Amino acid sequence: MTSKGSCLCGSITFSVSKFEPMVGNCHCRMCRKFHGAAFSTFADVKYENFKWLSGESFLQSYRASNNTVRQFCKQCGSSLTFRSSNSDLHSTIEIALATLDDEVKISPDAHIFVESKVGWYSPNDDLPCFRQYRDSEIISPND
């Protein structure tokens, strides 16, 4: 089943035909700043399973100091995608899960970069909390 997503103003639309298993809540400072929230939730998608449907001319990219690339709508500012060296290595793009227009039967499987989380929020679910990326130490969300 194909899922469709869009930015807040609807200028940009995309589709995803298949999600990869990794869906993470990222608590790093850059994700928090970019989303204006305690964390962001991204789902991995292989390039071949992702398609821009409309509005590519409204896409804007921001390359951060750590060489990650975030794409957003230059009309409304909606965060849409994230790419890192890890994404490039696996031919994936990470989709901001909350931009999907329909419900999907996937959910986060981990909290990452928890050492950077805001002080006013701590994960309170049963998902593993990684100090940094998934290959780092698992920690208590209150550490």
Buried (B, 14 or more C-beta within 10 A) or exposed (E): EEBBBBBEEBBBBBBBEEBBEBBBBBBBEBBBEBBEBBBBBBBBBBEEBBBBEEBEEBBEEEEEEEEBBBBBBBBBEBBBBBBBEBBEEBEBBBBBBEBBEEEBEBEBEBBBBBBBBEEEEBBEEEBBBBBBBEEEEEBEBEE
